[in-house]
């Protein structure tokens, strides 16, 4: 990625500042830049972010935009993050992540995005009213493209419309688990020139019965099923996957835009004990066989869990998100958005291990500023 593509500081400067000009000691872009830089170095909470800022001298503070060379205390971060417009923060940072993903996309790549939810468990225990976030994460780079809060009295189905409205869907493939396999969700994706891959389980019994019947009866149809298999070794186990896909339900009015139905058989063998486990799952997609053959469909379904491995796991294990107990105002979601941004910066810069990248940035904090797009040679943004 080029430096121009990673000029996050210019995006942070577009976020609306709710404060009056008079009496405002620190600029919002400087506060947000410091927060992201500290997170790049592995600092997790708003109090730790404030400590990070105080650990370095005037040169770094001035480069961040603190003209007097002094950085804010923890209370300032707390008060500012609580009152920021979280929708504005998400929209600005989501558009930035989308631009990074688009700039690195190959013309022939089937760009897929996972949609899934994650609870901020520590914040929820403290009574935060919107401590469950529904996120969209790109499969290829693991960038969080948008996220919305799910209110206590609703569920992900009620929030998915808002999430999709914040995404560019044209030419994209949206992957969801069975909870979000809803006709309204499928139609909203199709209406904006996107495609879907949806898992089918017992919450849609009629659809599941038809998909199962199409797969079981595939030998009786004139059309040959599409089949692909993978075999992987790692972490002391052997994993076999096989997909069987058919187009026999296409354009039959079974589901909006349905072009293929499929079954995936998965077998995992523990190499040490020889213990074996088997499972099968069913799904549907609006992708035609010409655009997504069996091998591509198998890869897309497998990469749906990118959202767990590249986003949720990193936020919990590396950044301790589930242990955070912030609950006031916009603070939980703003902190989550900034974590997503720090992770996205590292992913877009080619970092495979977020933990090792954090250690490297902690040892060389000027590299963190450079990644944000801050010029540290002149001491100015």
N, C-alpha and C positions, 0 to 999 in steps of 0.2 A: 504494500500500500504506500502511496505517496504521502508526503507531509500535508499537501493540500487536502487530501481526502480525510485527514484526521484532525482538521482544525475545529475541534470540539469547542474551544474557547469562544469562537464566533457564534456557535449555537447557544451556548450558555448566556451569551449577551442578549439573546432575543427573548429570554424568559421574563415575563412581566414581574416587576418589582412593586409590591403592594404598599411600600413605605413612602411617606412624604419626603421630599428632597431636604427640607430643613431638619437639621439635627441628625441626619443620616451619616454615620461615621465610616461605614464600610460599604463599598459597592457590592451589588448582588453577584455580578460576574466573578469578582474576586473570591467571595465566600464559596460560591459553587465550584470554582476552579480548585480552590484549596481542598474542598471536600473530596472531589474526584481524585486529585493527586494523592491525598492521604490514603484513600481506598486502594489505589494502585499499589501503594506500599504496604498494604495489608492491615491498615487501621480500620476498625469495624464500627465503632459507635461515634455519636456526635461529640462526646467528651474526648474520645481518643483522637478524633480529627483535630480538635482544638489543641490537644497536647502536641500532635505532629507539627502543627503550625508554629508552636512556640519553641520547638527543638532546633530551629535553624535561624540564621541571622537575617540581617536586613536585606541582603541581596536577593534571597529567595522570596521573602515577603514582598519586596518591591516588584519582582518579576511577576508575581501573582496578581499584582494590582493594588497592593496596600501601600499607598504612597508614603506614609510616615514610617513604614518598616515594621509596624506592629500588626499582629494578627488577632482575630476575635477570640473571646473566651467561649467556653462551652455554652453558656447561657444565650449568647448571641445566635449560635447555630440552632439551638433549641427553639428560640422564639421565631427566627426567620423560617425554618423548615415547617414549623407548625402552621404557619399562616400563608405559605405559598399556595398558589392555585395549582392543585395537583393535576388537574386535567391539562392545563397549559404546559406543565413540566413534562407530562407523558407525551403530549402531542409533539413538542419540540424535539425531545430526545428520540422519540419513535421515528420521526421524519429523518433525523440524522442517521439512525441505524439503517433505515430503509435505503438511504442513498449509498451508504457503505456497501450494503449487500448488492445493490444494483450495479455499482461500478465494477464489481469483481465477478459478475455473472457471465458465464459462457453462453453463447447464443443457443446452443443445443441442449442446455441443461434444463431439466424439469424442476423448477424452483419450488420447493415445498416448505410449508410453515406449520408447525405444531401448535395447537390450541389446547391448553390444559390449565387447571387451577392449582394454586398453592396457598396454604394457610400460613400466616405469620403467627405461629403458635404462642410465642411469648407475649406478643401484643394482644392476642385474643384472650389469654388468661387474665390480662390486666383490664379487660373490658373494652378494648377498641371496637368501634361499631362497624368497621369495614376492614377486618383483618384477614380477609380471604381475597386473593388477587387472581384474576383470570388473565393469562399471558399468552402472547403469540411469539414463538421463537423460531427463527429460520433454521432449517435442518443443516444447511451447508456450513455456515459460520458460527452458528449458535448465538446469534444476536437476538436480543429481545426487541421486537419491532413495535410493540404496544402492550399495555396492560391496563385493566380497569379493576376497580374495587367492586366486590360482590357484597352487597348489604346483608345484614343479618337475617332479614325477613324474606329474602329471595334466595335464588340459587344460580348456578352457572348458566342455566338455560335462559334465565331472565337477563343476564348481563352480556351474553354472547353477541347480541345485536349491536350493542354499543362498541364492543371490541372490534367486530368486523367493520363497523363504520369508520374506525380509525386506521384501517389498513388499506393499502393498494392491493386489490385482488386480481386485477386484469393479468392474465397469463400465469397466475400463481395456483398452486395446489394447497388446499387447506386440509390438514389431517386432524381428526378428532377421535376421541374414544367414544364408547357406546352411549354414555350419558348425553352427549351432544348430537347423537344421531337422531335428528328431528327434521321433518319435512321443511319447516320454516327456515331452518339453518341452511339446508341444502339449497333452497330456492334463493335465499338472499345472496349466497355465494355465486350462483349461476347468473343472477340478475346483474352482477357487476363483472361479468366475463371471467370469473374464476372457475376452478374445478375443486372437487372434494374427494377425499378418501375417508370413508367412515366405517368404523367397526360396528358389527351388528350382534346384539345379544338379546336376552330375554325381555328387556324393557320395550322392544319392538317385536312382539311375538309373531305377528302376521308377516312382517318383512323377513324375520329370521326363518320362518317356515318356508317361504318362497325361495330364499337363497339356498337353504339346505336342499330343497327339492331340485333346484337347478343343478347343483353340484352332484348330487347323488344320481340324477338321471342323465348326466352329461354323456354317457356312453350311447344313449338312445337318440341324441340329436345329430343332425347332419354335420353341424359345425364341430370341428375338432377343438378340444379344450387347449388352452395355453398352459404350459407347465414349466416351472423353473425350480432349481434346487440350489442350496448353498451348504457348505460344510466348513465349520470354523473350529479351531483349536485355541484354547487359552484359558488361563485361570484354573487349570486343573480339570477342564471339562471339554467334551466334544459336543458341539451343537449342530444339529441337522435341521434344515428348514426346507419345506416344499410348499409351493403354491400351485393351486389349480384354479384357473380363471376361465370364465365363459361369458359370452355376449348374448346368450339366449334370452335374457330378460330385458335387453335394450329396447327402449321405445315401446314398452308394453304397458305403460302407465302404472308400474309398480311403485316407482319413487321418482321424484323430480330429477330429470337429467341422467338417470341411471344408464350407464353404457356397459359396465362389466360387474359381475358378482364373482367373489373368490372365496376360497378356503385356504388357510395356512395351517399346515401340520408342523409342529415343532417337537423335536426330541432332544433331550439333554442327557448326556451320559457322564457321570462322575468318573474320571479316569482312575482314581485311587480305589474306590469302592466298587465300581461297576454299576452303581445304582442308576436307574433310568427313570426319567419322568417324561410323560407325553401330554401334549395339549393340542387342541385345534380351535381356531378362531375363524369367524366369518366376517366378510366385509363387502362393501359396495363402493363404486367409484363412478364419477362422471367422465373419467378419462377413457378415450377410445383405445382399442387395442393397437391402433397405428401409432398413437402418441405414447402409450405406456404398455409395453408388452409385459409378460409375466415376470421377467427378471427385474424390470423397473418398478413394478408394483410391489414386489417383495422387498426391494430396497427402501421404497418410500415408507412402507408399513414399519419396517424395522427401525428406520431413522425417526419415526414419530417420537420415540423415547429420547431423542436428543434433548427435549425440553427437561427431562429428568436428569440426564447425565451431564449436560453442558451448562445448565442454568440452575435448576432447583438444588441439585447436589452441591454445586460450587457455592451458592449463596448460603446454604446451611453449614457445610463443613469448613469452608475457607473463611467465610465472612460471619459465621455464627448468627445467621438471621433468625433462626428459631429461638435463640436465647435472648434476643432483643425484646425488651418489655416496653418499648415506647408505645404510647397509645393516644396521645393528644392530637387533635386536628389532622393536618395533612402529614404529620411527621412519619408515621409508619410507611406510607406509600412513597413519599419523597425519598426516604432513605433507601427503599427497595429500588426505586428508579435509578438512583445514583450508583447503587451496587451493580445493577444491570449495565449501566454505562461503562463503569470501570472494567467489568468482564468483557463487554463488547469491544472496548479499545484494545484489550490484550488479544482477544480472538482475531480481530481484524489485522493486528500487527503480526500474526503468525504464531502466537504463543500457544503451545499445546497444553502446557501445565501452568495453570493459574497460580498455584502455590509457589512454584519456583520463580515465576515472573514477579510475584509480590516481593520475594526475598531480594531479587535483583534490583528492583526499583527502590526498596528500602535502603539498600547499600549505596544507591546512586540516584537520589531524589530528583536531580536535574533531568534525568532521563524521563521521569514521570511527567514533568512539566513539558518537555519537548513533545511527548506523545499527545498531550492535550492540545498542543499547537502554540505553546508559549515560548517566545524568544528569550532565552536566558543569557544571551551574549550582551544585550544592551540594557537588560533590566526592565524592559517594557514588554507589554503584551503585543 
